[in-house]
Amino acid sequence: MRSYIGLIHKDPDSDFGVSFPDFPGVVTAGTTLDDARAMAQEALALHIEGLTEDGEAIPEPSLLEEVMSDPDNR
């Protein structure tokens, strides 16, 4: 099973947002950290299911070092 990095974002007065560097455009949010994690798992699973159904390639997971070397991900 592949493991993908999810980046959790939180601004003052906002929900917790989650994005996936390996899947641009796949984002979700939750009112609590636990809710955001659960929503992230669901969003990623649905996106991968859609890619599979469409016969599209599933990217290999990026390494944490690669993701964190991008200043936008800090």
Biopython code that builds the backbone (N, CA, C, O; Angstrom):
import numpy as np
from Bio.PDB.StructureBuilder import StructureBuilder

atoms = [
    (1, "MET", "N", (0.846, -1.181, 0.000)),
    (1, "MET", "CA", (0.000, 0.000, 0.000)),
    (1, "MET", "C", (0.893, 1.246, 0.000)),
    (1, "MET", "O", (1.849, 1.338, 0.770)),
    (2, "ARG", "N", (0.570, 2.183, -0.860)),
    (2, "ARG", "CA", (1.332, 3.422, -0.951)),
    (2, "ARG", "C", (0.867, 4.404, 0.112)),
    (2, "ARG", "O", (-0.310, 4.443, 0.474)),
    (3, "SER", "N", (1.806, 5.192, 0.603)),
    (3, "SER", "CA", (1.479, 6.242, 1.573)),
    (3, "SER", "C", (1.835, 7.584, 0.954)),
    (3, "SER", "O", (2.948, 7.785, 0.470)),
    (4, "TYR", "N", (0.873, 8.498, 0.977)),
    (4, "TYR", "CA", (1.061, 9.822, 0.406)),
    (4, "TYR", "C", (1.083, 10.868, 1.507)),
    (4, "TYR", "O", (0.455, 10.708, 2.553)),
    (5, "ILE", "N", (1.815, 11.933, 1.251)),
    (5, "ILE", "CA", (1.943, 13.026, 2.212)),
    (5, "ILE", "C", (0.749, 13.965, 2.064)),
    (5, "ILE", "O", (0.415, 14.405, 0.964)),
    (6, "GLY", "N", (0.124, 14.256, 3.184)),
    (6, "GLY", "CA", (-0.936, 15.256, 3.230)),
    (6, "GLY", "C", (-0.444, 16.427, 4.063)),
    (6, "GLY", "O", (0.034, 16.243, 5.182)),
    (7, "LEU", "N", (-0.559, 17.621, 3.520)),
    (7, "LEU", "CA", (-0.133, 18.822, 4.235)),
    (7, "LEU", "C", (-1.340, 19.462, 4.898)),
    (7, "LEU", "O", (-2.348, 19.730, 4.246)),
    (8, "ILE", "N", (-1.232, 19.702, 6.186)),
    (8, "ILE", "CA", (-2.323, 20.309, 6.944)),
    (8, "ILE", "C", (-2.050, 21.797, 7.081)),
    (8, "ILE", "O", (-0.969, 22.212, 7.499)),
    (9, "HIS", "N", (-3.051, 22.592, 6.721)),
    (9, "HIS", "CA", (-2.942, 24.048, 6.762)),
    (9, "HIS", "C", (-3.965, 24.581, 7.761)),
    (9, "HIS", "O", (-5.083, 24.073, 7.842)),
    (10, "LYS", "N", (-3.581, 25.597, 8.513)),
    (10, "LYS", "CA", (-4.515, 26.195, 9.475)),
    (10, "LYS", "C", (-4.189, 27.675, 9.610)),
    (10, "LYS", "O", (-3.094, 28.042, 10.034)),
    (11, "ASP", "N", (-5.130, 28.505, 9.253)),
    (11, "ASP", "CA", (-5.022, 29.948, 9.462)),
    (11, "ASP", "C", (-5.918, 30.320, 10.635)),
    (11, "ASP", "O", (-6.858, 29.590, 10.951)),
    (12, "PRO", "N", (-5.640, 31.439, 11.280)),
    (12, "PRO", "CA", (-6.541, 31.874, 12.356)),
    (12, "PRO", "C", (-7.976, 31.992, 11.824)),
    (12, "PRO", "O", (-8.201, 32.448, 10.703)),
    (13, "ASP", "N", (-8.909, 31.585, 12.625)),
    (13, "ASP", "CA", (-10.334, 31.658, 12.275)),
    (13, "ASP", "C", (-10.698, 30.854, 11.035)),
    (13, "ASP", "O", (-11.612, 31.229, 10.301)),
    (14, "SER", "N", (-9.988, 29.745, 10.791)),
    (14, "SER", "CA", (-10.327, 28.882, 9.654)),
    (14, "SER", "C", (-10.373, 27.427, 10.108)),
    (14, "SER", "O", (-9.903, 27.076, 11.190)),
    (15, "ASP", "N", (-10.950, 26.596, 9.254)),
    (15, "ASP", "CA", (-10.903, 25.154, 9.484)),
    (15, "ASP", "C", (-9.501, 24.647, 9.153)),
    (15, "ASP", "O", (-8.667, 25.388, 8.633)),
    (16, "PHE", "N", (-9.258, 23.380, 9.459)),
    (16, "PHE", "CA", (-8.012, 22.733, 9.077)),
    (16, "PHE", "C", (-8.151, 22.289, 7.620)),
    (16, "PHE", "O", (-9.074, 21.549, 7.281)),
    (17, "GLY", "N", (-7.247, 22.735, 6.771)),
    (17, "GLY", "CA", (-7.249, 22.331, 5.368)),
    (17, "GLY", "C", (-6.181, 21.284, 5.135)),
    (17, "GLY", "O", (-5.160, 21.263, 5.822)),
    (18, "VAL", "N", (-6.419, 20.410, 4.158)),
    (18, "VAL", "CA", (-5.446, 19.376, 3.815)),
    (18, "VAL", "C", (-5.280, 19.361, 2.296)),
    (18, "VAL", "O", (-6.260, 19.369, 1.551)),
    (19, "SER", "N", (-4.027, 19.338, 1.854)),
    (19, "SER", "CA", (-3.728, 19.218, 0.429)),
    (19, "SER", "C", (-2.681, 18.119, 0.245)),
    (19, "SER", "O", (-2.009, 17.711, 1.193)),
    (20, "PHE", "N", (-2.561, 17.655, -0.991)),
    (20, "PHE", "CA", (-1.661, 16.547, -1.309)),
    (20, "PHE", "C", (-0.711, 16.962, -2.426)),
    (20, "PHE", "O", (-1.147, 17.153, -3.561)),
    (21, "PRO", "N", (0.575, 17.106, -2.128)),
    (21, "PRO", "CA", (1.529, 17.525, -3.156)),
    (21, "PRO", "C", (1.546, 16.627, -4.390)),
    (21, "PRO", "O", (1.792, 17.111, -5.495)),
    (22, "ASP", "N", (1.293, 15.339, -4.226)),
    (22, "ASP", "CA", (1.308, 14.420, -5.361)),
    (22, "ASP", "C", (0.027, 14.473, -6.181)),
    (22, "ASP", "O", (-0.039, 13.886, -7.262)),
    (23, "PHE", "N", (-0.990, 15.166, -5.684)),
    (23, "PHE", "CA", (-2.278, 15.263, -6.369)),
    (23, "PHE", "C", (-2.759, 16.714, -6.344)),
    (23, "PHE", "O", (-3.667, 17.051, -5.584)),
    (24, "PRO", "N", (-2.160, 17.573, -7.168)),
    (24, "PRO", "CA", (-2.577, 18.982, -7.187)),
    (24, "PRO", "C", (-4.084, 19.107, -7.415)),
    (24, "PRO", "O", (-4.656, 18.429, -8.268)),
    (25, "GLY", "N", (-4.694, 19.963, -6.657)),
    (25, "GLY", "CA", (-6.132, 20.179, -6.794)),
    (25, "GLY", "C", (-6.982, 19.339, -5.864)),
    (25, "GLY", "O", (-8.171, 19.614, -5.703)),
    (26, "VAL", "N", (-6.397, 18.312, -5.242)),
    (26, "VAL", "CA", (-7.142, 17.513, -4.268)),
    (26, "VAL", "C", (-6.957, 18.177, -2.916)),
    (26, "VAL", "O", (-5.874, 18.138, -2.332)),
    (27, "VAL", "N", (-8.018, 18.782, -2.431)),
    (27, "VAL", "CA", (-7.994, 19.471, -1.140)),
    (27, "VAL", "C", (-9.274, 19.149, -0.379)),
    (27, "VAL", "O", (-10.301, 18.816, -0.970)),
    (28, "THR", "N", (-9.190, 19.254, 0.914)),
    (28, "THR", "CA", (-10.354, 19.045, 1.763)),
    (28, "THR", "C", (-10.121, 19.807, 3.060)),
    (28, "THR", "O", (-9.062, 20.403, 3.258)),
    (29, "ALA", "N", (-11.109, 19.784, 3.935)),
    (29, "ALA", "CA", (-10.990, 20.503, 5.204)),
    (29, "ALA", "C", (-11.867, 19.840, 6.251)),
    (29, "ALA", "O", (-12.757, 19.047, 5.944)),
    (30, "GLY", "N", (-11.584, 20.194, 7.497)),
    (30, "GLY", "CA", (-12.392, 19.717, 8.612)),
    (30, "GLY", "C", (-12.336, 20.725, 9.742)),
    (30, "GLY", "O", (-11.373, 21.480, 9.874)),
    (31, "THR", "N", (-13.376, 20.728, 10.551)),
    (31, "THR", "CA", (-13.441, 21.686, 11.654)),
    (31, "THR", "C", (-12.468, 21.346, 12.775)),
    (31, "THR", "O", (-12.034, 22.226, 13.518)),
    (32, "THR", "N", (-12.127, 20.065, 12.895)),
    (32, "THR", "CA", (-11.132, 19.627, 13.880)),
    (32, "THR", "C", (-10.022, 18.898, 13.139)),
    (32, "THR", "O", (-10.190, 18.522, 11.979)),
    (33, "LEU", "N", (-8.894, 18.698, 13.801)),
    (33, "LEU", "CA", (-7.789, 17.986, 13.190)),
    (33, "LEU", "C", (-8.198, 16.555, 12.832)),
    (33, "LEU", "O", (-7.869, 16.068, 11.751)),
    (34, "ASP", "N", (-8.906, 15.889, 13.726)),
    (34, "ASP", "CA", (-9.361, 14.524, 13.448)),
    (34, "ASP", "C", (-10.319, 14.493, 12.259)),
    (34, "ASP", "O", (-10.242, 13.597, 11.418)),
    (35, "ASP", "N", (-11.213, 15.464, 12.194)),
    (35, "ASP", "CA", (-12.154, 15.552, 11.074)),
    (35, "ASP", "C", (-11.396, 15.788, 9.769)),
    (35, "ASP", "O", (-11.713, 15.176, 8.749)),
    (36, "ALA", "N", (-10.403, 16.666, 9.795)),
    (36, "ALA", "CA", (-9.612, 16.950, 8.595)),
    (36, "ALA", "C", (-8.868, 15.701, 8.127)),
    (36, "ALA", "O", (-8.796, 15.438, 6.926)),
    (37, "ARG", "N", (-8.325, 14.944, 9.050)),
    (37, "ARG", "CA", (-7.631, 13.705, 8.685)),
    (37, "ARG", "C", (-8.590, 12.706, 8.044)),
    (37, "ARG", "O", (-8.265, 12.092, 7.028)),
    (38, "ALA", "N", (-9.749, 12.549, 8.628)),
    (38, "ALA", "CA", (-10.737, 11.621, 8.078)),
    (38, "ALA", "C", (-11.193, 12.071, 6.691)),
    (38, "ALA", "O", (-11.325, 11.252, 5.781)),
    (39, "MET", "N", (-11.429, 13.363, 6.531)),
    (39, "MET", "CA", (-11.847, 13.894, 5.235)),
    (39, "MET", "C", (-10.726, 13.729, 4.207)),
    (39, "MET", "O", (-10.998, 13.475, 3.033)),
    (40, "ALA", "N", (-9.490, 13.869, 4.631)),
    (40, "ALA", "CA", (-8.349, 13.713, 3.731)),
    (40, "ALA", "C", (-8.255, 12.280, 3.227)),
    (40, "ALA", "O", (-8.030, 12.051, 2.038)),
    (41, "GLN", "N", (-8.426, 11.318, 4.122)),
    (41, "GLN", "CA", (-8.394, 9.914, 3.706)),
    (41, "GLN", "C", (-9.484, 9.636, 2.684)),
    (41, "GLN", "O", (-9.246, 8.962, 1.682)),
    (42, "GLU", "N", (-10.664, 10.148, 2.936)),
    (42, "GLU", "CA", (-11.785, 9.932, 2.021)),
    (42, "GLU", "C", (-11.543, 10.611, 0.677)),
    (42, "GLU", "O", (-11.764, 10.005, -0.371)),
    (43, "ALA", "N", (-11.092, 11.859, 0.700)),
    (43, "ALA", "CA", (-10.861, 12.595, -0.547)),
    (43, "ALA", "C", (-9.792, 11.912, -1.396)),
    (43, "ALA", "O", (-9.953, 11.777, -2.609)),
    (44, "LEU", "N", (-8.709, 11.483, -0.765)),
    (44, "LEU", "CA", (-7.636, 10.835, -1.511)),
    (44, "LEU", "C", (-8.096, 9.495, -2.073)),
    (44, "LEU", "O", (-7.802, 9.173, -3.225)),
    (45, "ALA", "N", (-8.808, 8.718, -1.278)),
    (45, "ALA", "CA", (-9.301, 7.417, -1.744)),
    (45, "ALA", "C", (-10.238, 7.591, -2.939)),
    (45, "ALA", "O", (-10.140, 6.846, -3.913)),
    (46, "LEU", "N", (-11.138, 8.557, -2.873)),
    (46, "LEU", "CA", (-12.066, 8.799, -3.990)),
    (46, "LEU", "C", (-11.326, 9.267, -5.237)),
    (46, "LEU", "O", (-11.665, 8.865, -6.350)),
    (47, "HIS", "N", (-10.325, 10.109, -5.055)),
    (47, "HIS", "CA", (-9.568, 10.593, -6.204)),
    (47, "HIS", "C", (-8.806, 9.445, -6.870)),
    (47, "HIS", "O", (-8.822, 9.322, -8.095)),
    (48, "ILE", "N", (-8.148, 8.617, -6.082)),
    (48, "ILE", "CA", (-7.408, 7.479, -6.637)),
    (48, "ILE", "C", (-8.359, 6.504, -7.304)),
    (48, "ILE", "O", (-8.035, 5.943, -8.351)),
    (49, "GLU", "N", (-9.519, 6.296, -6.720)),
    (49, "GLU", "CA", (-10.523, 5.420, -7.335)),
    (49, "GLU", "C", (-10.930, 5.968, -8.709)),
    (49, "GLU", "O", (-11.061, 5.208, -9.669)),
    (50, "GLY", "N", (-11.126, 7.271, -8.797)),
    (50, "GLY", "CA", (-11.487, 7.891, -10.072)),
    (50, "GLY", "C", (-10.382, 7.754, -11.104)),
    (50, "GLY", "O", (-10.655, 7.472, -12.271)),
    (51, "LEU", "N", (-9.131, 7.953, -10.686)),
    (51, "LEU", "CA", (-8.012, 7.779, -11.611)),
    (51, "LEU", "C", (-7.959, 6.349, -12.131)),
    (51, "LEU", "O", (-7.741, 6.120, -13.321)),
    (52, "THR", "N", (-8.159, 5.394, -11.236)),
    (52, "THR", "CA", (-8.137, 3.984, -11.613)),
    (52, "THR", "C", (-9.250, 3.676, -12.606)),
    (52, "THR", "O", (-9.018, 3.020, -13.621)),
    (53, "GLU", "N", (-10.452, 4.146, -12.315)),
    (53, "GLU", "CA", (-11.593, 3.908, -13.212)),
    (53, "GLU", "C", (-11.365, 4.517, -14.593)),
    (53, "GLU", "O", (-11.817, 3.969, -15.598)),
    (54, "ASP", "N", (-10.659, 5.656, -14.642)),
    (54, "ASP", "CA", (-10.390, 6.332, -15.910)),
    (54, "ASP", "C", (-9.145, 5.792, -16.613)),
    (54, "ASP", "O", (-8.797, 6.248, -17.703)),
    (55, "GLY", "N", (-8.478, 4.823, -15.991)),
    (55, "GLY", "CA", (-7.290, 4.238, -16.594)),
    (55, "GLY", "C", (-6.073, 5.138, -16.554)),
    (55, "GLY", "O", (-5.131, 4.953, -17.324)),
    (56, "GLU", "N", (-6.091, 6.111, -15.658)),
    (56, "GLU", "CA", (-4.960, 7.035, -15.540)),
    (56, "GLU", "C", (-3.941, 6.504, -14.533)),
    (56, "GLU", "O", (-4.267, 5.739, -13.626)),
    (57, "ALA", "N", (-2.711, 6.935, -14.725)),
    (57, "ALA", "CA", (-1.622, 6.490, -13.844)),
    (57, "ALA", "C", (-1.750, 7.115, -12.461)),
    (57, "ALA", "O", (-2.158, 8.267, -12.313)),
    (58, "ILE", "N", (-1.394, 6.335, -11.468)),
    (58, "ILE", "CA", (-1.334, 6.807, -10.084)),
    (58, "ILE", "C", (0.134, 7.155, -9.815)),
    (58, "ILE", "O", (1.004, 6.302, -9.985)),
    (59, "PRO", "N", (0.422, 8.393, -9.400)),
    (59, "PRO", "CA", (1.828, 8.753, -9.194)),
    (59, "PRO", "C", (2.455, 8.007, -8.023)),
    (59, "PRO", "O", (1.776, 7.599, -7.080)),
    (60, "GLU", "N", (3.754, 7.846, -8.113)),
    (60, "GLU", "CA", (4.508, 7.305, -6.987)),
    (60, "GLU", "C", (4.541, 8.375, -5.900)),
    (60, "GLU", "O", (4.608, 9.564, -6.213)),
    (61, "PRO", "N", (4.495, 7.982, -4.640)),
    (61, "PRO", "CA", (4.566, 8.971, -3.552)),
    (61, "PRO", "C", (5.897, 9.713, -3.541)),
    (61, "PRO", "O", (6.956, 9.122, -3.758)),
    (62, "SER", "N", (5.827, 10.994, -3.290)),
    (62, "SER", "CA", (7.038, 11.798, -3.136)),
    (62, "SER", "C", (7.678, 11.494, -1.788)),
    (62, "SER", "O", (7.017, 11.058, -0.846)),
    (63, "LEU", "N", (8.967, 11.732, -1.727)),
    (63, "LEU", "CA", (9.675, 11.614, -0.452)),
    (63, "LEU", "C", (9.425, 12.869, 0.377)),
    (63, "LEU", "O", (9.275, 13.960, -0.173)),
    (64, "LEU", "N", (9.381, 12.720, 1.678)),
    (64, "LEU", "CA", (9.150, 13.848, 2.574)),
    (64, "LEU", "C", (10.182, 14.952, 2.346)),
    (64, "LEU", "O", (9.848, 16.137, 2.353)),
    (65, "GLU", "N", (11.421, 14.556, 2.147)),
    (65, "GLU", "CA", (12.478, 15.543, 1.924)),
    (65, "GLU", "C", (12.192, 16.405, 0.694)),
    (65, "GLU", "O", (12.419, 17.615, 0.702)),
    (66, "GLU", "N", (11.685, 15.754, -0.373)),
    (66, "GLU", "CA", (11.355, 16.494, -1.600)),
    (66, "GLU", "C", (10.217, 17.483, -1.353)),
    (66, "GLU", "O", (10.284, 18.639, -1.772)),
    (67, "VAL", "N", (9.188, 17.021, -0.679)),
    (67, "VAL", "CA", (8.030, 17.866, -0.413)),
    (67, "VAL", "C", (8.427, 19.058, 0.460)),
    (67, "VAL", "O", (8.024, 20.190, 0.192)),
    (68, "MET", "N", (9.211, 18.799, 1.494)),
    (68, "MET", "CA", (9.572, 19.869, 2.432)),
    (68, "MET", "C", (10.636, 20.807, 1.873)),
    (68, "MET", "O", (10.859, 21.877, 2.440)),
    (69, "SER", "N", (11.303, 20.439, 0.773)),
    (69, "SER", "CA", (12.270, 21.349, 0.173)),
    (69, "SER", "C", (11.580, 22.463, -0.605)),
    (69, "SER", "O", (12.224, 23.448, -0.967)),
    (70, "ASP", "N", (10.299, 22.326, -0.865)),
    (70, "ASP", "CA", (9.518, 23.377, -1.529)),
    (70, "ASP", "C", (9.076, 24.379, -0.471)),
    (70, "ASP", "O", (8.336, 24.013, 0.443)),
    (71, "PRO", "N", (9.509, 25.632, -0.570)),
    (71, "PRO", "CA", (9.149, 26.626, 0.459)),
    (71, "PRO", "C", (7.635, 26.819, 0.632)),
    (71, "PRO", "O", (7.180, 27.219, 1.704)),
    (72, "ASP", "N", (6.865, 26.536, -0.411)),
    (72, "ASP", "CA", (5.401, 26.678, -0.301)),
    (72, "ASP", "C", (4.795, 25.628, 0.630)),
    (72, "ASP", "O", (3.657, 25.788, 1.072)),
    (73, "ASN", "N", (5.523, 24.571, 0.931)),
    (73, "ASN", "CA", (4.997, 23.496, 1.771)),
    (73, "ASN", "C", (5.392, 23.622, 3.229)),
    (73, "ASN", "O", (5.056, 22.746, 4.027)),
    (74, "ARG", "N", (6.083, 24.666, 3.599)),
    (74, "ARG", "CA", (6.541, 24.801, 4.978)),
    (74, "ARG", "C", (5.512, 25.457, 5.842)),
    (74, "ARG", "O", (5.739, 25.648, 7.036)),
]
sb = StructureBuilder()
sb.init_structure("model")
sb.init_model(0)
sb.init_chain("A")
sb.init_seg("    ")
for serial, (resi, resn, name, xyz) in enumerate(atoms, 1):
    if name == "N":
        sb.init_residue(resn, " ", resi, " ")
    sb.init_atom(name, np.array(xyz, "f"), 0.0, 1.0, " ", f" {name:<3s}", serial, name[0])
structure = sb.get_structure()
